[in-house]
């Protein structure tokens, strides 16, 4: 028997798809796919250092208030 470490076989993908279909139903699967694809795209752009997709981070100044 051949063992594959870290590789998804077609049988494994099919089982996962059937379980997802049972849990979420056929109406929610396209929405989940879109959300997953968008998340992967944002993660890739963040790790690649793509300047266009990175949002600006504004500095926040803290003010110390003393009680009298």
Phi and psi in degrees as GROMACS dihedral restraints (atoms count N, CA, C in turn):
[ dihedral_restraints ]
;  ai    aj    ak    al  type     phi  dphi    fc
    3     4     5     6     1   -89.9    20    10
    4     5     6     7     1   126.6    20    10
    6     7     8     9     1  -102.0    20    10
    7     8     9    10     1   137.4    20    10
    9    10    11    12     1  -117.7    20    10
   10    11    12    13     1   122.3    20    10
   12    13    14    15     1   -98.7    20    10
   13    14    15    16     1   120.2    20    10
   15    16    17    18     1    79.7    20    10
   16    17    18    19     1     6.2    20    10
   18    19    20    21     1  -110.1    20    10
   19    20    21    22     1   139.6    20    10
   21    22    23    24     1   -96.6    20    10
   22    23    24    25     1   119.8    20    10
   24    25    26    27     1   -84.9    20    10
   25    26    27    28     1   161.3    20    10
   27    28    29    30     1   -59.5    20    10
   28    29    30    31     1   -34.3    20    10
   30    31    32    33     1   -65.2    20    10
   31    32    33    34     1   -43.0    20    10
   33    34    35    36     1   -64.9    20    10
   34    35    36    37     1   -43.2    20    10
   36    37    38    39     1   -62.1    20    10
   37    38    39    40     1   -39.4    20    10
   39    40    41    42     1   -64.9    20    10
   40    41    42    43     1   -42.5    20    10
   42    43    44    45     1   -64.0    20    10
   43    44    45    46     1   -43.7    20    10
   45    46    47    48     1   -62.9    20    10
   46    47    48    49     1   -40.6    20    10
   48    49    50    51     1   -63.6    20    10
   49    50    51    52     1   -42.5    20    10
   51    52    53    54     1   -64.5    20    10
   52    53    54    55     1   -42.4    20    10
   54    55    56    57     1   -64.1    20    10
   55    56    57    58     1   -42.3    20    10
   57    58    59    60     1   -63.5    20    10
   58    59    60    61     1   -38.1    20    10
   60    61    62    63     1   -65.0    20    10
   61    62    63    64     1   -39.6    20    10
   63    64    65    66     1   -69.0    20    10
   64    65    66    67     1   -41.6    20    10
   66    67    68    69     1   -72.7    20    10
   67    68    69    70     1   -48.8    20    10
   69    70    71    72     1   -97.6    20    10
   70    71    72    73     1   -22.3    20    10
   72    73    74    75     1    85.8    20    10
   73    74    75    76     1   161.3    20    10
   75    76    77    78     1   -70.1    20    10
   76    77    78    79     1   -20.5    20    10
   78    79    80    81     1   -75.4    20    10
   79    80    81    82     1   -29.9    20    10
   81    82    83    84     1   -93.0    20    10
   82    83    84    85     1   -16.4    20    10
   84    85    86    87     1   -61.4    20    10
   85    86    87    88     1   -41.6    20    10
   87    88    89    90     1   -62.8    20    10
   88    89    90    91     1   -38.4    20    10
   90    91    92    93     1   -65.0    20    10
   91    92    93    94     1   -40.3    20    10
   93    94    95    96     1   -65.7    20    10
   94    95    96    97     1   -38.6    20    10
   96    97    98    99     1   -64.2    20    10
   97    98    99   100     1   -42.3    20    10
   99   100   101   102     1   -64.0    20    10
  100   101   102   103     1   -43.5    20    10
  102   103   104   105     1   -65.0    20    10
  103   104   105   106     1   -40.1    20    10
  105   106   107   108     1   -65.7    20    10
  106   107   108   109     1   -43.5    20    10
  108   109   110   111     1   -63.2    20    10
  109   110   111   112     1   -41.4    20    10
  111   112   113   114     1   -65.1    20    10
  112   113   114   115     1   -40.3    20    10
  114   115   116   117     1   -64.2    20    10
  115   116   117   118     1   -42.0    20    10
  117   118   119   120     1   -65.0    20    10
  118   119   120   121     1   -41.0    20    10
  120   121   122   123     1   -63.0    20    10
  121   122   123   124     1   -44.2    20    10
  123   124   125   126     1   -66.2    20    10
  124   125   126   127     1   -37.8    20    10
  126   127   128   129     1   -65.0    20    10
  127   128   129   130     1   -42.8    20    10
  129   130   131   132     1   -63.0    20    10
  130   131   132   133     1   -43.7    20    10
  132   133   134   135     1   -67.6    20    10
  133   134   135   136     1   -32.9    20    10
  135   136   137   138     1   -71.7    20    10
  136   137   138   139     1   -38.0    20    10
  138   139   140   141     1   -77.7    20    10
  139   140   141   142     1   -27.3    20    10
  141   142   143   144     1   -77.9    20    10
  142   143   144   145     1   -15.8    20    10
  144   145   146   147     1    78.9    20    10
  145   146   147   148     1    28.9    20    10
  147   148   149   150     1   -66.8    20    10
  148   149   150   151     1   115.9    20    10
  150   151   152   153     1   -68.3    20    10
  151   152   153   154     1   -26.7    20    10
  153   154   155   156     1   -70.0    20    10
  154   155   156   157     1   -35.6    20    10
  156   157   158   159     1   -90.4    20    10
  157   158   159   160     1   -14.6    20    10
  159   160   161   162     1   -80.0    20    10
  160   161   162   163     1   128.3    20    10
  162   163   164   165     1   -84.4    20    10
  163   164   165   166     1   151.2    20    10
  165   166   167   168     1   -71.7    20    10
  166   167   168   169     1   141.9    20    10
  168   169   170   171     1  -107.0    20    10
  169   170   171   172     1   121.3    20    10
  171   172   173   174     1   -90.0    20    10
  172   173   174   175     1   144.0    20    10
  174   175   176   177     1   -76.1    20    10
  175   176   177   178     1   140.3    20    10
  177   178   179   180     1  -116.5    20    10
  178   179   180   181     1   122.9    20    10
  180   181   182   183     1   -94.5    20    10
  181   182   183   184     1   137.1    20    10
  183   184   185   186     1  -100.4    20    10
  184   185   186   187     1   141.4    20    10
  186   187   188   189     1  -117.9    20    10
  187   188   189   190     1   127.7    20    10
  189   190   191   192     1   -89.7    20    10
  190   191   192   193     1   124.4    20    10
  192   193   194   195     1  -104.3    20    10
  193   194   195   196     1   123.1    20    10
  195   196   197   198     1   -97.1    20    10
  196   197   198   199     1   137.3    20    10
  198   199   200   201     1   -85.5    20    10
  199   200   201   202     1   142.3    20    10
